[in-house]
Amino acid sequence: MPKMKTNSSAKKRFKVTGSGKIKRNKAYARHLMRKKSKKAKLQLSHSGIVKKCDEGLVKDLLCM
């Protein structure tokens, strides 16, 4: 049986925390930033946690 390969795009986008949760970056923070308020830009700069319902899909991509 061959080894399972980790999805290359997933390993660049997600990190696993010490407690086993999966960290992600927020979307909509690349361009058109002058329209957004300072508060919105600040919230987009912080990372988020993958929701429980999507966690299984991401773990499959990361071969966990």
DSSP file (Angstrom, degrees, kcal/mol; ACC not computed):
  #  RESIDUE AA STRUCTURE BP1 BP2  ACC     N-H-->O    O-->H-N    N-H-->O    O-->H-N    TCO  KAPPA ALPHA  PHI   PSI    X-CA   Y-CA   Z-CA
    1    1 A M              0   0    0      0, 0.0     2,-0.0     0, 0.0     0, 0.0   0.000 360.0 360.0 360.0 129.2    0.0    0.0    0.0
    2    2 A P        -     0   0    0      0, 0.0     2,-0.0     0, 0.0     3,-0.0  -0.305 360.0 -92.3 -73.3 161.7    1.5    3.4   -0.9
    3    3 A K        -     0   0    0      1,-0.1     2,-0.3    -2,-0.0     0, 0.0  -0.352  40.4-108.1 -68.9 151.7    1.9    6.2    1.6
    4    4 A M        -     0   0    0     59,-0.1     2,-0.4    -2,-0.0    -1,-0.1  -0.661  34.1-138.0 -78.1 135.4   -0.9    8.8    2.0
    5    5 A K        -     0   0    0     -2,-0.3     2,-0.2    -3,-0.0    58,-0.1  -0.815  10.0-126.0 -99.2 136.0    0.1   12.2    0.6
    6    6 A T        -     0   0    0     -2,-0.4     2,-0.4    56,-0.1    56,-0.2  -0.568  34.2-105.8 -73.0 138.4   -0.7   15.4    2.3
    7    7 A N     >  -     0   0    0     54,-2.8     4,-2.0    -2,-0.2     3,-0.1  -0.537  27.0-145.3 -67.4 123.6   -2.5   17.9    0.1
    8    8 A S  H  > S+     0   0    0     -2,-0.4     4,-0.9     1,-0.2    -1,-0.2   0.863  95.9  48.4 -64.3 -38.7    0.1   20.6   -0.7
    9    9 A S  H  > S+     0   0    0      1,-0.2     4,-1.0     2,-0.2    -1,-0.2   0.865 111.0  52.2 -70.9 -33.3   -2.3   23.5   -0.8
   10   10 A A  H  > S+     0   0    0      1,-0.2     4,-2.1     2,-0.2     3,-0.5   0.894 104.0  55.2 -69.4 -39.4   -3.8   22.5    2.6
   11   11 A K  H  < S+     0   0    0     -4,-2.0    -1,-0.2     1,-0.2    -2,-0.2   0.761 109.2  49.0 -68.2 -21.1   -0.4   22.3    4.4
   12   12 A K  H  < S+     0   0    0     -4,-0.9    -1,-0.2    -3,-0.2    -2,-0.2   0.741 116.9  41.3 -82.3 -24.5    0.3   25.9    3.3
   13   13 A R  H  < S+     0   0    0     -4,-1.0    12,-0.5    -3,-0.5     2,-0.3   0.715 110.4  52.2 -97.9 -23.7   -3.1   27.2    4.5
   14   14 A F  E  <  -A   24   0A   0     -4,-2.1     2,-0.3    10,-0.1    10,-0.2  -0.887  53.1-170.9-123.1 147.5   -3.7   25.4    7.9
   15   15 A K  E     -A   23   0A   0      8,-1.5     8,-3.3    -2,-0.3     2,-0.5  -0.974  22.6-128.7-130.3 147.3   -1.7   24.9   11.1
   16   16 A V  E     -A   22   0A   0     -2,-0.3     6,-0.2     6,-0.2     5,-0.1  -0.834  22.4-140.3 -98.6 131.8   -2.5   22.6   14.0
   17   17 A T    >   -     0   0    0      4,-3.0     3,-1.3    -2,-0.5    -1,-0.0  -0.263  29.9 -99.7 -81.3 173.5   -2.5   24.1   17.5
   18   18 A G  T 3  S+     0   0    0      1,-0.3    -1,-0.1     2,-0.1    -2,-0.0   0.822 123.8  52.1 -63.5 -32.4   -1.2   22.4   20.6
   19   19 A S  T 3  S-     0   0    0      2,-0.0    -1,-0.3     1,-0.0    -3,-0.0   0.454 123.5-102.7 -85.9  -0.3   -4.7   21.3   21.6
   20   20 A G  S <  S+     0   0    0     -3,-1.3    -2,-0.1     1,-0.3     2,-0.1   0.429  77.6 133.1  97.3  -0.9   -5.4   19.8   18.2
   21   21 A K        -     0   0    0     -5,-0.1    -4,-3.0     1,-0.0     2,-0.5  -0.391  56.2-119.5 -76.6 162.9   -7.6   22.6   16.8
   22   22 A I  E     -A   16   0A   0     28,-0.3    28,-2.8    -6,-0.2     2,-0.2  -0.925  22.0-151.3-112.4 123.2   -6.9   23.8   13.2
   23   23 A K  E     +AB  15  49A   0     -8,-3.3    -8,-1.5    -2,-0.5     2,-0.3  -0.625  17.5 177.4 -90.2 147.4   -5.9   27.4   12.6
   24   24 A R  E     -AB  14  48A   0     24,-2.6    24,-2.8    -2,-0.2     2,-0.2  -0.956  28.8-112.6-142.9 161.1   -6.7   29.3    9.4
   25   25 A N        -     0   0    0    -12,-0.5     2,-0.2    -2,-0.3    22,-0.1  -0.653  39.6-107.9 -90.7 155.5   -6.3   32.8    8.0
   26   26 A K        -     0   0    0     18,-0.5     3,-0.3    20,-0.4     2,-0.1  -0.527  29.3-125.1 -85.0 150.6   -9.3   34.9    7.2
   27   27 A A  S    S+     0   0    0     -2,-0.2    -1,-0.1     1,-0.2     0, 0.0  -0.322  82.7  45.4 -85.3 171.4  -10.6   35.6    3.7
   28   28 A Y  S    S+     0   0    0     -2,-0.1    -1,-0.2     1,-0.1    16,-0.1   0.764  78.4 108.8  68.5  30.3  -11.2   39.0    2.1
   29   29 A A        +     0   0    0     -3,-0.3     3,-0.1    15,-0.1    -1,-0.1   0.154  54.9  78.4-119.4  19.4   -8.0   40.6    3.3
   30   30 A R  S    S-     0   0    0      1,-0.3     2,-0.3     2,-0.0     3,-0.1   0.875  99.9  -6.3 -98.0 -44.3   -6.0   40.8    0.1
   31   31 A H  S    S+     0   0    0      1,-0.1    -1,-0.3     2,-0.0     0, 0.0  -0.875 104.9  53.3-146.4 177.8   -7.3   43.8   -1.8
   32   32 A L    >   +     0   0    0     -2,-0.3     3,-0.5    -3,-0.1     4,-0.4   0.849  64.9 144.1  59.0  37.4  -10.1   46.5   -1.8
   33   33 A M  G >   +     0   0    0      1,-0.2     3,-0.6     2,-0.2     8,-0.1   0.709  51.5  71.1 -80.8 -20.2   -9.0   47.3    1.7
   34   34 A R  G 3  S+     0   0    0      1,-0.2    -1,-0.2     0, 0.0    -2,-0.0   0.748  95.1  56.0 -72.0 -19.1   -9.6   51.1    1.6
   35   35 A K  G <  S+     0   0    0     -3,-0.5    -1,-0.2     2,-0.1    -2,-0.2   0.767  94.1  86.3 -75.7 -25.9  -13.3   50.5    1.6
   36   36 A K  S <  S-     0   0    0     -3,-0.6    -4,-0.0    -4,-0.4    -3,-0.0  -0.453  82.6-115.0 -82.9 147.6  -13.1   48.5    4.8
   37   37 A S     >  -     0   0    0     -2,-0.1     4,-2.2     1,-0.1     5,-0.2  -0.255  28.2-108.7 -72.1 165.3  -13.2   50.1    8.3
   38   38 A K  H  > S+     0   0    0      1,-0.2     4,-2.1     2,-0.2     5,-0.2   0.892 120.9  52.9 -61.9 -39.3  -10.2   50.0   10.6
   39   39 A K  H  > S+     0   0    0      2,-0.2     4,-2.2     1,-0.2    -1,-0.2   0.906 108.5  49.2 -63.2 -42.4  -12.1   47.6   12.8
   40   40 A A  H  > S+     0   0    0      1,-0.2     4,-1.9     2,-0.2    -2,-0.2   0.913 111.6  48.8 -64.4 -42.7  -12.8   45.2    9.9
   41   41 A K  H  X S+     0   0    0     -4,-2.2     4,-1.1     1,-0.2    -1,-0.2   0.874 110.6  51.4 -65.4 -37.3   -9.2   45.2    8.8
   42   42 A L  H  X S+     0   0    0     -4,-2.1     4,-0.7     1,-0.2     3,-0.3   0.910 110.1  48.4 -65.7 -42.8   -8.0   44.5   12.3
   43   43 A Q  H >< S+     0   0    0     -4,-2.2     3,-0.6     1,-0.2    -1,-0.2   0.849 109.5  53.2 -67.0 -33.8  -10.4   41.6   12.7
   44   44 A L  H 3< S+     0   0    0     -4,-1.9   -18,-0.5     1,-0.2    -1,-0.2   0.757 100.4  62.2 -71.5 -23.7   -9.2   40.2    9.3
   45   45 A S  H 3< S+     0   0    0     -4,-1.1    -1,-0.2    -3,-0.3     2,-0.2   0.741  91.0  80.6 -75.5 -21.4   -5.6   40.3   10.4
   46   46 A H  S << S-     0   0    0     -4,-0.7   -20,-0.4    -3,-0.6     2,-0.1  -0.553  84.9-116.5 -83.9 150.1   -6.2   37.8   13.2
   47   47 A S        -     0   0    0     -2,-0.2   -22,-0.2   -22,-0.1     2,-0.2  -0.435  27.6-149.0 -81.8 160.9   -6.3   34.1   12.5
   48   48 A G  E     -B   24   0A   0    -24,-2.8   -24,-2.6    -2,-0.1     2,-0.4  -0.669  14.1-110.5-121.1 177.5   -9.4   32.0   13.0
   49   49 A I  E     -B   23   0A   0    -26,-0.2   -26,-0.2    -2,-0.2     2,-0.2  -0.904  33.8-111.2-111.0 139.1  -10.2   28.4   14.0
   50   50 A V        -     0   0    0    -28,-2.8   -28,-0.3    -2,-0.4     5,-0.1  -0.479  41.4-109.8 -67.0 136.7  -11.8   25.9   11.5
   51   51 A K    >>  -     0   0    0     -2,-0.2     4,-1.1     1,-0.1     3,-0.9  -0.260  22.6-112.6 -68.9 156.8  -15.4   25.1   12.5
   52   52 A K  H 3> S+     0   0    0      1,-0.3     4,-0.6     2,-0.2     3,-0.5   0.868 115.3  57.0 -56.3 -40.6  -16.2   21.6   13.9
   53   53 A C  H 34 S+     0   0    0      1,-0.2    -1,-0.3     2,-0.1     4,-0.2   0.779 114.6  37.6 -67.2 -25.8  -18.3   20.7   10.8
   54   54 A D  H <> S+     0   0    0     -3,-0.9     4,-1.9     1,-0.1    -1,-0.2   0.528  93.1  88.8 -99.1  -8.6  -15.3   21.3    8.5
   55   55 A E  H  X S+     0   0    0     -4,-1.1     4,-2.4    -3,-0.5     5,-0.2   0.864  84.6  53.7 -61.2 -38.8  -12.6   20.0   10.7
   56   56 A G  H  X S+     0   0    0     -4,-0.6     4,-1.9     2,-0.2    -1,-0.2   0.891 107.6  50.5 -63.4 -40.9  -12.9   16.4    9.4
   57   57 A L  H  > S+     0   0    0     -4,-0.2     4,-1.8    -3,-0.2    -1,-0.2   0.921 112.6  46.1 -62.6 -44.6  -12.5   17.5    5.8
   58   58 A V  H  X S+     0   0    0     -4,-1.9     4,-2.0     1,-0.2    -2,-0.2   0.896 110.2  53.3 -67.4 -40.2   -9.3   19.5    6.6
   59   59 A K  H  <>S+     0   0    0     -4,-2.4     5,-2.7     1,-0.2     4,-0.3   0.860 106.8  53.2 -64.5 -34.3   -7.9   16.6    8.7
   60   60 A D  H ><5S+     0   0    0     -4,-1.9     3,-0.9     3,-0.2    -1,-0.2   0.909 109.1  48.6 -63.8 -41.8   -8.4   14.3    5.7
   61   61 A L  H 3<5S+     0   0    0     -4,-1.8   -54,-2.8     1,-0.2    -2,-0.2   0.850 113.9  46.5 -66.4 -33.2   -6.4   16.7    3.5
   62   62 A L  T 3<5S-     0   0    0     -4,-2.0    -1,-0.2   -56,-0.2    -2,-0.2   0.397 111.7-122.1 -89.0   2.8   -3.7   16.9    6.1
   63   63 A C  T < 5       0   0    0     -3,-0.9    -3,-0.2    -4,-0.3    -2,-0.1   0.926 360.0 360.0  56.3  50.2   -3.6   13.1    6.6
   64   64 A M      <       0   0    0     -5,-2.7    -4,-0.2    -6,-0.1    -1,-0.1   0.384 360.0 360.0-104.5 360.0   -4.3   13.3   10.3
